[in-house]
Amino acid sequence: MTTLRRATPDIPIVAEEELCNGLLPGEIGDSFYLVDPLDETREFIDQNGDFTVNIALIERSVPVLGVVYAPARRLLFSGGPGGAEETIVDGDCGIVARRRIFCRQAPKWMIAVASRSHRTPETDVYLQN
């Protein structure tokens, strides 16, 4: 977050880990970054590669830019007003390949996503029904 603060010092950062440690951003205003520097901590600890770094720029309560980076998989997903991309990066974060991605058409049946780390028997029953 140091680099993000240095690059855009006038935009506050709201981050889960900082809030848990009592580091409050002060006056947020109309624009701020919403950061989860380690989403899926259990997956990180288990070293299975299913963890991400998430950053969104929020303006007037609306997300306008966002990135989700899966460092173990070297995948970066980004989106903004110009569309969205999936980018494959190398070990130095250089671009290996990129492709535009789009929203798929909604299927006729419902789709649910559940956390592997936080799955409960109640979740399984709910999904079965």
VMD Tcl script that builds the backbone (N, CA, C; Angstrom):
set m [mol new atoms 387]
animate dup $m
set s [atomselect $m all]
$s set {name element resname resid chain x y z} {
  {N N MET 1 A 0.814 -1.182 0.000}
  {CA C MET 1 A 0.000 0.000 0.000}
  {C C MET 1 A 0.865 1.257 0.000}
  {N N THR 2 A 2.115 1.071 0.366}
  {CA C THR 2 A 3.032 2.209 0.363}
  {C C THR 2 A 3.157 2.792 -1.038}
  {N N THR 3 A 3.287 1.932 -2.037}
  {CA C THR 3 A 3.422 2.401 -3.418}
  {C C THR 3 A 2.146 3.100 -3.885}
  {N N LEU 4 A 0.999 2.552 -3.523}
  {CA C LEU 4 A -0.277 3.167 -3.896}
  {C C LEU 4 A -0.409 4.539 -3.239}
  {N N ARG 5 A -0.033 4.641 -1.989}
  {CA C ARG 5 A -0.080 5.938 -1.287}
  {C C ARG 5 A 0.881 6.943 -1.927}
  {N N ARG 6 A 2.055 6.464 -2.299}
  {CA C ARG 6 A 3.042 7.352 -2.908}
  {C C ARG 6 A 2.561 7.834 -4.276}
  {N N ALA 7 A 1.927 6.954 -5.043}
  {CA C ALA 7 A 1.473 7.311 -6.392}
  {C C ALA 7 A 0.286 8.265 -6.370}
  {N N THR 8 A -0.599 8.101 -5.389}
  {CA C THR 8 A -1.799 8.940 -5.317}
  {C C THR 8 A -2.019 9.371 -3.863}
  {N N PRO 9 A -1.193 10.277 -3.369}
  {CA C PRO 9 A -1.248 10.650 -1.949}
  {C C PRO 9 A -2.545 11.332 -1.517}
  {N N ASP 10 A -3.308 11.865 -2.450}
  {CA C ASP 10 A -4.535 12.570 -2.093}
  {C C ASP 10 A -5.756 11.655 -2.017}
  {N N ILE 11 A -5.575 10.370 -2.349}
  {CA C ILE 11 A -6.702 9.439 -2.304}
  {C C ILE 11 A -6.511 8.516 -1.105}
  {N N PRO 12 A -7.428 8.559 -0.130}
  {CA C PRO 12 A -7.295 7.706 1.047}
  {C C PRO 12 A -7.477 6.233 0.702}
  {N N ILE 13 A -6.950 5.382 1.569}
  {CA C ILE 13 A -7.044 3.932 1.399}
  {C C ILE 13 A -7.803 3.346 2.584}
  {N N VAL 14 A -8.821 2.551 2.282}
  {CA C VAL 14 A -9.543 1.799 3.296}
  {C C VAL 14 A -9.148 0.343 3.082}
  {N N ALA 15 A -8.490 -0.238 4.100}
  {CA C ALA 15 A -8.003 -1.608 3.992}
  {C C ALA 15 A -8.373 -2.386 5.244}
  {N N GLU 16 A -8.896 -3.579 5.050}
  {CA C GLU 16 A -9.358 -4.412 6.157}
  {C C GLU 16 A -8.286 -4.601 7.225}
  {N N GLU 17 A -7.084 -4.967 6.822}
  {CA C GLU 17 A -6.027 -5.245 7.779}
  {C C GLU 17 A -5.652 -4.000 8.575}
  {N N GLU 18 A -5.661 -2.845 7.933}
  {CA C GLU 18 A -5.345 -1.608 8.638}
  {C C GLU 18 A -6.449 -1.250 9.629}
  {N N LEU 19 A -7.697 -1.406 9.224}
  {CA C LEU 19 A -8.808 -1.110 10.125}
  {C C LEU 19 A -8.758 -2.011 11.356}
  {N N CYS 20 A -8.429 -3.282 11.165}
  {CA C CYS 20 A -8.330 -4.212 12.289}
  {C C CYS 20 A -7.214 -3.813 13.251}
  {N N ASN 21 A -6.209 -3.110 12.758}
  {CA C ASN 21 A -5.103 -2.650 13.593}
  {C C ASN 21 A -5.299 -1.221 14.087}
  {N N GLY 22 A -6.512 -0.676 13.899}
  {CA C GLY 22 A -6.820 0.659 14.396}
  {C C GLY 22 A -6.318 1.792 13.531}
  {N N LEU 23 A -5.850 1.498 12.305}
  {CA C LEU 23 A -5.364 2.543 11.408}
  {C C LEU 23 A -6.531 3.024 10.542}
  {N N LEU 24 A -7.145 4.097 10.958}
  {CA C LEU 24 A -8.290 4.643 10.243}
  {C C LEU 24 A -7.826 5.700 9.258}
  {N N PRO 25 A -8.430 5.750 8.057}
  {CA C PRO 25 A -7.962 6.686 7.037}
  {C C PRO 25 A -8.338 8.143 7.280}
  {N N GLY 26 A -9.127 8.455 8.282}
  {CA C GLY 26 A -9.555 9.845 8.490}
  {C C GLY 26 A -10.702 10.183 7.562}
  {N N GLU 27 A -10.750 11.411 7.090}
  {CA C GLU 27 A -11.809 11.849 6.183}
  {C C GLU 27 A -11.641 11.156 4.835}
  {N N ILE 28 A -12.657 10.431 4.416}
  {CA C ILE 28 A -12.557 9.677 3.158}
  {C C ILE 28 A -12.901 10.556 1.966}
  {N N GLY 29 A -13.962 11.314 2.022}
  {CA C GLY 29 A -14.351 12.154 0.900}
  {C C GLY 29 A -15.060 11.375 -0.181}
  {N N ASP 30 A -15.049 11.913 -1.397}
  {CA C ASP 30 A -15.771 11.303 -2.521}
  {C C ASP 30 A -15.031 10.143 -3.166}
  {N N SER 31 A -13.707 10.104 -3.035}
  {CA C SER 31 A -12.911 9.053 -3.685}
  {C C SER 31 A -12.014 8.366 -2.662}
  {N N PHE 32 A -11.908 7.046 -2.787}
  {CA C PHE 32 A -10.993 6.289 -1.942}
  {C C PHE 32 A -10.709 4.944 -2.590}
  {N N TYR 33 A -9.607 4.344 -2.183}
  {CA C TYR 33 A -9.296 2.980 -2.598}
  {C C TYR 33 A -9.835 2.029 -1.541}
  {N N LEU 34 A -10.416 0.946 -1.986}
  {CA C LEU 34 A -10.832 -0.140 -1.114}
  {C C LEU 34 A -9.886 -1.294 -1.408}
  {N N VAL 35 A -9.107 -1.702 -0.402}
  {CA C VAL 35 A -8.026 -2.658 -0.626}
  {C C VAL 35 A -8.172 -3.866 0.296}
  {N N ASP 36 A -8.064 -5.031 -0.279}
  {CA C ASP 36 A -7.902 -6.262 0.497}
  {C C ASP 36 A -6.577 -6.859 0.033}
  {N N PRO 37 A -5.490 -6.593 0.783}
  {CA C PRO 37 A -4.166 -7.005 0.316}
  {C C PRO 37 A -3.924 -8.507 0.354}
  {N N LEU 38 A -4.791 -9.248 1.040}
  {CA C LEU 38 A -4.654 -10.706 1.059}
  {C C LEU 38 A -6.025 -11.318 1.267}
  {N N ASP 39 A -6.738 -11.510 0.160}
  {CA C ASP 39 A -8.050 -12.138 0.225}
  {C C ASP 39 A -7.850 -13.643 0.220}
  {N N GLU 40 A -8.589 -14.330 1.053}
  {CA C GLU 40 A -8.475 -15.781 1.246}
  {C C GLU 40 A -7.171 -16.130 1.961}
  {N N THR 41 A -7.025 -15.605 3.166}
  {CA C THR 41 A -5.827 -15.832 3.975}
  {C C THR 41 A -5.575 -17.316 4.196}
  {N N ARG 42 A -6.631 -18.089 4.430}
  {CA C ARG 42 A -6.460 -19.540 4.634}
  {C C ARG 42 A -5.821 -20.208 3.420}
  {N N GLU 43 A -6.259 -19.784 2.244}
  {CA C GLU 43 A -5.703 -20.364 1.019}
  {C C GLU 43 A -4.220 -20.002 0.908}
  {N N PHE 44 A -3.863 -18.791 1.328}
  {CA C PHE 44 A -2.462 -18.367 1.324}
  {C C PHE 44 A -1.653 -19.239 2.278}
  {N N ILE 45 A -2.175 -19.450 3.467}
  {CA C ILE 45 A -1.480 -20.281 4.454}
  {C C ILE 45 A -1.347 -21.717 3.962}
  {N N ASP 46 A -2.390 -22.234 3.323}
  {CA C ASP 46 A -2.354 -23.601 2.777}
  {C C ASP 46 A -1.484 -23.707 1.526}
  {N N GLN 47 A -1.040 -22.577 0.997}
  {CA C GLN 47 A -0.177 -22.501 -0.179}
  {C C GLN 47 A -0.760 -23.229 -1.397}
  {N N ASN 48 A -2.074 -23.073 -1.609}
  {CA C ASN 48 A -2.688 -23.717 -2.775}
  {C C ASN 48 A -2.881 -22.758 -3.951}
  {N N GLY 49 A -2.479 -21.500 -3.783}
  {CA C GLY 49 A -2.534 -20.555 -4.895}
  {C C GLY 49 A -3.842 -19.820 -5.064}
  {N N ASP 50 A -4.853 -20.151 -4.261}
  {CA C ASP 50 A -6.167 -19.531 -4.419}
  {C C ASP 50 A -6.348 -18.333 -3.491}
  {N N PHE 51 A -5.455 -17.361 -3.615}
  {CA C PHE 51 A -5.575 -16.118 -2.861}
  {C C PHE 51 A -5.317 -14.969 -3.822}
  {N N THR 52 A -5.818 -13.789 -3.472}
  {CA C THR 52 A -5.703 -12.642 -4.377}
  {C C THR 52 A -5.414 -11.358 -3.606}
  {N N VAL 53 A -4.965 -10.379 -4.353}
  {CA C VAL 53 A -4.838 -8.997 -3.895}
  {C C VAL 53 A -5.922 -8.228 -4.651}
  {N N ASN 54 A -6.775 -7.497 -3.928}
  {CA C ASN 54 A -7.908 -6.806 -4.548}
  {C C ASN 54 A -7.826 -5.309 -4.273}
  {N N ILE 55 A -7.954 -4.512 -5.316}
  {CA C ILE 55 A -7.930 -3.059 -5.179}
  {C C ILE 55 A -9.034 -2.471 -6.060}
  {N N ALA 56 A -9.832 -1.586 -5.474}
  {CA C ALA 56 A -10.866 -0.889 -6.239}
  {C C ALA 56 A -10.788 0.599 -5.940}
  {N N LEU 57 A -11.010 1.411 -6.950}
  {CA C LEU 57 A -11.145 2.846 -6.767}
  {C C LEU 57 A -12.632 3.152 -6.736}
  {N N ILE 58 A -13.065 3.743 -5.626}
  {CA C ILE 58 A -14.472 4.077 -5.433}
  {C C ILE 58 A -14.626 5.591 -5.563}
  {N N GLU 59 A -15.570 6.016 -6.385}
  {CA C GLU 59 A -15.868 7.441 -6.536}
  {C C GLU 59 A -17.360 7.641 -6.353}
  {N N ARG 60 A -17.705 8.502 -5.400}
  {CA C ARG 60 A -19.113 8.796 -5.090}
  {C C ARG 60 A -19.912 7.506 -4.899}
  {N N SER 61 A -19.355 6.594 -4.123}
  {CA C SER 61 A -19.983 5.316 -3.737}
  {C C SER 61 A -20.081 4.302 -4.879}
  {N N VAL 62 A -19.392 4.541 -6.002}
  {CA C VAL 62 A -19.457 3.633 -7.142}
  {C C VAL 62 A -18.045 3.163 -7.497}
  {N N PRO 63 A -17.836 1.841 -7.634}
  {CA C PRO 63 A -16.516 1.373 -8.080}
  {C C PRO 63 A -16.293 1.766 -9.539}
  {N N VAL 64 A -15.151 2.409 -9.836}
  {CA C VAL 64 A -14.876 2.856 -11.197}
  {C C VAL 64 A -13.675 2.146 -11.820}
  {N N LEU 65 A -12.773 1.638 -11.002}
  {CA C LEU 65 A -11.625 0.863 -11.476}
  {C C LEU 65 A -11.388 -0.265 -10.494}
  {N N GLY 66 A -10.905 -1.379 -10.994}
  {CA C GLY 66 A -10.606 -2.465 -10.076}
  {C C GLY 66 A -9.592 -3.428 -10.653}
  {N N VAL 67 A -8.818 -4.024 -9.744}
  {CA C VAL 67 A -7.889 -5.082 -10.128}
  {C C VAL 67 A -7.994 -6.211 -9.111}
  {N N VAL 68 A -7.872 -7.416 -9.610}
  {CA C VAL 68 A -7.760 -8.611 -8.786}
  {C C VAL 68 A -6.533 -9.335 -9.302}
  {N N TYR 69 A -5.534 -9.496 -8.426}
  {CA C TYR 69 A -4.274 -10.122 -8.825}
  {C C TYR 69 A -4.094 -11.416 -8.054}
  {N N ALA 70 A -3.885 -12.498 -8.774}
  {CA C ALA 70 A -3.610 -13.808 -8.193}
  {C C ALA 70 A -2.121 -14.099 -8.431}
  {N N PRO 71 A -1.241 -13.691 -7.503}
  {CA C PRO 71 A 0.198 -13.778 -7.746}
  {C C PRO 71 A 0.714 -15.192 -7.956}
  {N N ALA 72 A 0.175 -16.178 -7.256}
  {CA C ALA 72 A 0.646 -17.551 -7.426}
  {C C ALA 72 A 0.311 -18.094 -8.812}
  {N N ARG 73 A -0.740 -17.576 -9.400}
  {CA C ARG 73 A -1.158 -18.014 -10.746}
  {C C ARG 73 A -0.683 -17.047 -11.828}
  {N N ARG 74 A -0.095 -15.928 -11.391}
  {CA C ARG 74 A 0.390 -14.880 -12.304}
  {C C ARG 74 A -0.708 -14.376 -13.229}
  {N N LEU 75 A -1.888 -14.206 -12.646}
  {CA C LEU 75 A -3.046 -13.702 -13.379}
  {C C LEU 75 A -3.492 -12.383 -12.777}
  {N N LEU 76 A -3.775 -11.426 -13.648}
  {CA C LEU 76 A -4.265 -10.113 -13.234}
  {C C LEU 76 A -5.551 -9.837 -13.997}
  {N N PHE 77 A -6.603 -9.539 -13.264}
  {CA C PHE 77 A -7.865 -9.156 -13.873}
  {C C PHE 77 A -8.079 -7.683 -13.560}
  {N N SER 78 A -8.407 -6.892 -14.570}
  {CA C SER 78 A -8.607 -5.463 -14.368}
  {C C SER 78 A -9.847 -5.013 -15.120}
  {N N GLY 79 A -10.481 -3.983 -14.568}
  {CA C GLY 79 A -11.677 -3.468 -15.219}
  {C C GLY 79 A -11.862 -2.000 -14.929}
  {N N GLY 80 A -12.499 -1.335 -15.857}
  {CA C GLY 80 A -12.779 0.087 -15.725}
  {C C GLY 80 A -13.713 0.516 -16.833}
  {N N PRO 81 A -13.827 1.830 -17.043}
  {CA C PRO 81 A -14.747 2.341 -18.063}
  {C C PRO 81 A -14.472 1.807 -19.470}
  {N N GLY 82 A -13.217 1.471 -19.774}
  {CA C GLY 82 A -12.870 0.984 -21.107}
  {C C GLY 82 A -13.062 -0.510 -21.302}
  {N N GLY 83 A -13.530 -1.210 -20.278}
  {CA C GLY 83 A -13.731 -2.646 -20.387}
  {C C GLY 83 A -12.891 -3.389 -19.373}
  {N N ALA 84 A -12.741 -4.684 -19.612}
  {CA C ALA 84 A -12.017 -5.544 -18.672}
  {C C ALA 84 A -11.042 -6.436 -19.420}
  {N N GLU 85 A -9.967 -6.826 -18.703}
  {CA C GLU 85 A -8.939 -7.680 -19.299}
  {C C GLU 85 A -8.460 -8.722 -18.308}
  {N N GLU 86 A -8.029 -9.829 -18.874}
  {CA C GLU 86 A -7.272 -10.834 -18.135}
  {C C GLU 86 A -5.843 -10.735 -18.661}
  {N N THR 87 A -4.882 -10.604 -17.753}
  {CA C THR 87 A -3.485 -10.464 -18.143}
  {C C THR 87 A -2.654 -11.537 -17.456}
  {N N ILE 88 A -1.825 -12.201 -18.219}
  {CA C ILE 88 A -0.864 -13.151 -17.661}
  {C C ILE 88 A 0.459 -12.405 -17.539}
  {N N VAL 89 A 1.074 -12.488 -16.357}
  {CA C VAL 89 A 2.327 -11.782 -16.126}
  {C C VAL 89 A 3.434 -12.779 -15.808}
  {N N ASP 90 A 4.687 -12.339 -16.011}
  {CA C ASP 90 A 5.825 -13.185 -15.662}
  {C C ASP 90 A 6.280 -12.869 -14.236}
  {N N GLY 91 A 7.365 -13.460 -13.806}
  {CA C GLY 91 A 7.862 -13.277 -12.454}
  {C C GLY 91 A 8.247 -11.856 -12.109}
  {N N ASP 92 A 8.510 -11.027 -13.108}
  {CA C ASP 92 A 8.850 -9.612 -12.879}
  {C C ASP 92 A 7.661 -8.691 -13.135}
  {N N CYS 93 A 6.460 -9.278 -13.235}
  {CA C CYS 93 A 5.211 -8.551 -13.520}
  {C C CYS 93 A 5.183 -7.957 -14.918}
  {N N GLY 94 A 6.011 -8.475 -15.820}
  {CA C GLY 94 A 5.926 -8.078 -17.222}
  {C C GLY 94 A 4.770 -8.809 -17.883}
  {N N ILE 95 A 4.176 -8.195 -18.885}
  {CA C ILE 95 A 3.011 -8.783 -19.551}
  {C C ILE 95 A 3.453 -9.879 -20.511}
  {N N VAL 96 A 2.907 -11.071 -20.321}
  {CA C VAL 96 A 3.156 -12.203 -21.205}
  {C C VAL 96 A 2.059 -12.268 -22.271}
  {N N ALA 97 A 0.801 -12.124 -21.826}
  {CA C ALA 97 A -0.348 -12.162 -22.734}
  {C C ALA 97 A -1.507 -11.432 -22.076}
  {N N ARG 98 A -2.398 -10.943 -22.912}
  {CA C ARG 98 A -3.602 -10.300 -22.389}
  {C C ARG 98 A -4.747 -10.531 -23.354}
  {N N ARG 99 A -5.947 -10.529 -22.787}
  {CA C ARG 99 A -7.145 -10.660 -23.617}
  {C C ARG 99 A -8.289 -9.932 -22.946}
  {N N ARG 100 A -9.132 -9.360 -23.766}
  {CA C ARG 100 A -10.319 -8.682 -23.240}
  {C C ARG 100 A -11.289 -9.744 -22.735}
  {N N ILE 101 A -11.973 -9.409 -21.679}
  {CA C ILE 101 A -12.994 -10.313 -21.152}
  {C C ILE 101 A -14.316 -9.563 -21.068}
  {N N PHE 102 A -15.395 -10.314 -21.135}
  {CA C PHE 102 A -16.732 -9.737 -21.168}
  {C C PHE 102 A -17.634 -10.492 -20.205}
  {N N CYS 103 A -18.732 -9.866 -19.846}
  {CA C CYS 103 A -19.737 -10.546 -19.040}
  {C C CYS 103 A -20.416 -11.594 -19.911}
  {N N ARG 104 A -20.609 -12.755 -19.352}
  {CA C ARG 104 A -21.336 -13.772 -20.104}
  {C C ARG 104 A -22.827 -13.568 -19.917}
  {N N GLN 105 A -23.585 -14.103 -20.834}
  {CA C GLN 105 A -25.033 -14.013 -20.717}
  {C C GLN 105 A -25.478 -14.911 -19.571}
  {N N ALA 106 A -26.409 -14.435 -18.776}
  {CA C ALA 106 A -26.879 -15.199 -17.626}
  {C C ALA 106 A -27.508 -16.515 -18.076}
  {N N PRO 107 A -27.152 -17.618 -17.429}
  {CA C PRO 107 A -27.767 -18.901 -17.793}
  {C C PRO 107 A -29.207 -18.968 -17.309}
  {N N LYS 108 A -29.929 -19.978 -17.762}
  {CA C LYS 108 A -31.326 -20.132 -17.378}
  {C C LYS 108 A -31.459 -20.647 -15.945}
  {N N TRP 109 A -30.409 -21.236 -15.409}
  {CA C TRP 109 A -30.430 -21.742 -14.042}
  {C C TRP 109 A -29.514 -20.889 -13.166}
  {N N MET 110 A -29.714 -20.974 -11.876}
  {CA C MET 110 A -28.914 -20.181 -10.947}
  {C C MET 110 A -27.541 -20.817 -10.728}
  {N N ILE 111 A -26.559 -19.976 -10.497}
  {CA C ILE 111 A -25.202 -20.414 -10.192}
  {C C ILE 111 A -24.836 -19.865 -8.819}
  {N N ALA 112 A -24.230 -20.684 -8.000}
  {CA C ALA 112 A -23.778 -20.233 -6.676}
  {C C ALA 112 A -22.282 -20.482 -6.566}
  {N N VAL 113 A -21.618 -19.601 -5.859}
  {CA C VAL 113 A -20.196 -19.742 -5.581}
  {C C VAL 113 A -20.044 -19.817 -4.071}
  {N N ALA 114 A -19.298 -20.809 -3.597}
  {CA C ALA 114 A -19.097 -20.969 -2.159}
  {C C ALA 114 A -17.613 -21.117 -1.874}
  {N N SER 115 A -17.208 -20.617 -0.737}
  {CA C SER 115 A -15.809 -20.681 -0.332}
  {C C SER 115 A -15.426 -22.097 0.070}
  {N N ARG 116 A -14.327 -22.560 -0.449}
  {CA C ARG 116 A -13.800 -23.858 -0.051}
  {C C ARG 116 A -13.334 -23.806 1.409}
  {N N SER 117 A -12.787 -22.665 1.832}
  {CA C SER 117 A -12.241 -22.528 3.180}
  {C C SER 117 A -13.308 -22.342 4.250}
  {N N HIS 118 A -14.441 -21.766 3.881}
  {CA C HIS 118 A -15.457 -21.443 4.874}
  {C C HIS 118 A -16.738 -22.248 4.669}
  {N N ARG 119 A -16.646 -23.358 3.962}
  {CA C ARG 119 A -17.814 -24.177 3.650}
  {C C ARG 119 A -18.344 -24.840 4.913}
  {N N THR 120 A -19.648 -24.857 5.061}
  {CA C THR 120 A -20.283 -25.481 6.216}
  {C C THR 120 A -21.338 -26.477 5.735}
  {N N PRO 121 A -21.759 -27.385 6.602}
  {CA C PRO 121 A -22.850 -28.291 6.215}
  {C C PRO 121 A -24.122 -27.520 5.861}
  {N N GLU 122 A -24.373 -26.391 6.537}
  {CA C GLU 122 A -25.555 -25.579 6.231}
  {C C GLU 122 A -25.479 -25.025 4.808}
  {N N THR 123 A -24.278 -24.634 4.392}
  {CA C THR 123 A -24.094 -24.159 3.021}
  {C C THR 123 A -24.414 -25.260 2.027}
  {N N ASP 124 A -23.914 -26.462 2.289}
  {CA C ASP 124 A -24.167 -27.601 1.391}
  {C C ASP 124 A -25.652 -27.898 1.263}
  {N N VAL 125 A -26.376 -27.868 2.393}
  {CA C VAL 125 A -27.830 -28.106 2.360}
  {C C VAL 125 A -28.509 -27.021 1.532}
  {N N TYR 126 A -28.114 -25.769 1.749}
  {CA C TYR 126 A -28.698 -24.655 1.006}
  {C C TYR 126 A -28.461 -24.829 -0.490}
  {N N LEU 127 A -27.245 -25.187 -0.872}
  {CA C LEU 127 A -26.924 -25.342 -2.289}
  {C C LEU 127 A -27.676 -26.520 -2.923}
  {N N GLN 128 A -27.900 -27.558 -2.163}
  {CA C GLN 128 A -28.627 -28.718 -2.693}
  {C C GLN 128 A -30.085 -28.384 -2.986}
  {N N ASN 129 A -30.610 -27.442 -2.218}
  {CA C ASN 129 A -32.027 -27.088 -2.410}
  {C C ASN 129 A -32.173 -25.950 -3.396}
}
mol reanalyze $m
mol bondsrecalc $m
mol representation Tube
mol addrep $m
